[in-house]
Amino acid sequence: MRRIGLALLFVLGLGAAGGLSAGVVAATGTTTGTTTGTTTTAPPQTIAPGVTIGGVDVGDLTSADALAKVSTCFSSLSYSSCLAPDWS
């Protein structure tokens, strides 16, 4: 008898949890299907200002731009023209 009561409580608990989660989903207005309207896109992530790689300033650049700048500077003969100014 005790096992039946425990099993019944378990099933009732699962039912209550399912009902609660269904209520939360319904309250948030989650729907399936297509939506129309405008979408917003996040601006591209950039490296923090003041960051240098091997003396080359890559602050405020995207990772792709920083890679291109560092690659260009290290492959050129005028590496010193790419160095960030030393303000210390």
C-alpha positions as CSV (number, residue, x, y, z in Angstrom):
1,M,0.0,0.0,0.0
2,R,2.8,2.4,0.8
3,R,4.5,1.9,-2.6
4,I,1.2,2.6,-4.4
5,G,0.8,5.9,-2.4
6,L,4.4,6.9,-3.2
7,A,3.9,6.1,-6.9
8,L,0.7,8.1,-6.9
9,L,2.4,11.1,-5.3
10,F,5.2,10.8,-7.9
11,V,2.7,10.8,-10.8
12,L,0.8,13.7,-9.3
13,G,4.0,15.7,-8.9
14,L,5.0,15.1,-12.5
15,G,1.5,16.2,-13.6
16,A,1.8,19.4,-11.5
17,A,5.2,20.2,-12.9
18,G,4.0,19.7,-16.5
19,G,0.9,21.9,-15.8
20,L,3.1,24.6,-14.3
21,S,5.5,24.6,-17.3
22,A,2.7,24.6,-19.8
23,G,1.2,27.7,-17.9
24,V,4.6,29.5,-18.1
25,V,4.9,28.8,-21.8
26,A,1.4,30.0,-22.5
27,A,1.9,33.1,-20.4
28,T,5.1,34.1,-22.4
29,G,3.2,33.9,-25.7
30,T,5.5,31.4,-27.3
31,T,4.2,30.4,-30.6
32,T,5.3,28.2,-33.5
33,G,5.3,29.2,-37.1
34,T,6.6,32.2,-39.0
35,T,6.8,35.7,-37.8
36,T,6.7,38.9,-39.7
37,G,8.2,42.2,-39.0
38,T,11.7,43.7,-38.6
39,T,14.5,42.0,-37.0
40,T,17.4,43.6,-35.2
41,T,20.9,42.5,-35.6
42,A,23.6,43.0,-33.0
43,P,26.6,45.2,-34.1
44,P,29.8,43.2,-34.8
45,Q,31.9,42.5,-31.7
46,T,35.1,44.4,-31.6
47,I,38.3,44.1,-29.6
48,A,38.5,46.5,-26.6
49,P,40.3,49.8,-27.2
50,G,44.0,50.0,-26.5
51,V,44.7,46.3,-27.2
52,T,47.9,45.5,-29.1
53,I,49.3,42.4,-30.6
54,G,53.1,42.5,-30.9
55,G,52.9,46.2,-30.8
56,V,50.3,46.5,-33.5
57,D,47.2,48.4,-32.3
58,V,44.1,46.2,-32.9
59,G,41.7,48.0,-30.5
60,D,38.2,48.7,-31.8
61,L,38.7,46.2,-34.7
62,T,36.8,43.0,-35.4
63,S,38.7,39.8,-35.1
64,A,38.9,39.4,-38.9
65,D,40.2,43.0,-39.3
66,A,42.7,42.6,-36.5
67,L,44.0,39.4,-38.1
68,A,44.4,41.1,-41.5
69,K,46.2,44.1,-39.9
70,V,48.6,42.0,-37.9
71,S,49.3,39.7,-40.8
72,T,50.0,42.6,-43.1
73,C,52.2,44.4,-40.6
74,F,54.3,41.3,-39.8
75,S,54.7,40.3,-43.5
76,S,55.7,43.8,-44.6
77,L,59.2,45.3,-44.5
78,S,58.0,48.4,-42.8
79,Y,56.9,46.8,-39.5
80,S,57.8,49.8,-37.5
81,S,55.1,51.9,-39.3
82,C,52.5,49.5,-37.9
83,L,53.5,49.8,-34.3
84,A,51.2,51.6,-31.9
85,P,52.7,54.7,-30.3
86,D,54.4,54.3,-27.0
87,W,52.6,56.7,-24.7
88,S,54.3,55.6,-21.5
